[in-house]
């Protein structure tokens, strides 16, 4: 039987938390923007206005979660590029009249933001209005 030290277990859970927060930022940017504006994932890269909004939203979320905004923006762009022809799950949920995961994504960010995050609030409320 393998014995795990407390530091190993702590390190494992910290790594898992960082991975979940990384995913949360990607979903917190791509999903609500694509759902509200009814675009494919790549639209946040090709539409200059939405690209600027996506950048600002990434910064807000990253700051709320004490993460590096530049690193997270690079990740958002990478995922948007890789999935540019896809519809986000939130966009599909909105189109089909289903509840979205907005509470677990931007709702989580709202609860952890120490400073005002107006874009987070806007996209949270916009998705709730579409549900």
N, C-alpha and C positions, 0 to 999 in steps of 0.2 A: 504494500500500500504506500502510495506517495504521500509524503507530508509536505504541506505547503506552509511556508512561513507567513506571518502576518504582513510583512512588507510585500511579499509576492502577491498575496490576495489584494492588498490595497492598490498595488500597481495595476493588477488586472482590472479592477473595478474603475480605476481612474481612466485607463485606456478605453474601456467600454463607454464610459460617460463622454469622453472627448469624441469618440466615433459617433455616438448618438447626437451630440450637439452639432457636429459637422453636418450630419444628415438633416437635422432640424433647420439649420440655416439654409441649406439648398432648397428644401421643401417650403420653407417660409418665404423664399423669394420667388422661385419659379411657379409654384402652384397657385398662389393667389393672383399674381399678375396675369398668368395665362387664363385663369378662370374669369376674372373680371373683364379682361379685354378680348376674350375669345380668340386667342392666338395659339399657335403651336409653340413648343418650348423655345425653338430658335428665334422666335419673334423678339425675345428680350435682347437678342444680339443684333438683329437687323434693323429694328426700329430705334432710331437714335433717341427718341423721347422716352420710350420704355427702357432702353438701355440705361439712361441716366437715372430713371426711377429705380430700376433694379440695383444699380450701384448704391444709391442712397439707402434703399431698404436693407441691403446687405450690411452697410455700415451701422445702421440702427440696431439690427438684430445682433450683430457681432459685438457691439458695445454693450448691449443689454446682457449678453452672456459672457462678457469679459474674454472675448476671443479677438484674434488679429483680423481686422477688417480687410486688409490687403490680401492676406492668405485666403480668407473666405471668399472674396470677390473672384480670385483666380479659380477657385473650386467651382463656384456658381457658373462662371463662364465655360469652364471645361465640361461640366455636366450638360449645360444648355447646348453646347456645340455637339456633344456626343448624342444627344437625344433631340436634336433640332426638328426632326420630322414628327415627333411624338406629341400626343395630347397628354397633359398632366392628368393625374388621377382626379384632382380637384376640379379641373375643367370638365371632365367626363361626368363627375358626380353632379355638378351644377346643371349640365345639359340634360341629365336624366332625372333631375328633381330629387336627388338623394342628398342626405345630410353629408357634410364634408368633415374632414379632420381639422378644421380651422381651430377648434377649441384646444386641441392637443398640440397645435403648431404655434400660431400667433397668440393664442390665449395663454400658452405657457410663457412665451416671451413677455407678454404684458405683465404677468405676475412677477417676473424677475427683473424687469427694467427699473433701474434706480432713477432714471431721468426720463422726461417725456420722449415718446417715440411716435410722432404724428403719423408717419407712413404705416407703421405697424397697426396703429389704431384705425387708420383709414381702410386698409385692406381687410382687417378683421371685421369691421362693421359692414364693409361692402359685400363680403362673402356671406355674412349672416343675413343680409338683406336678400341675397339670391337663393338662400336655402328654402 
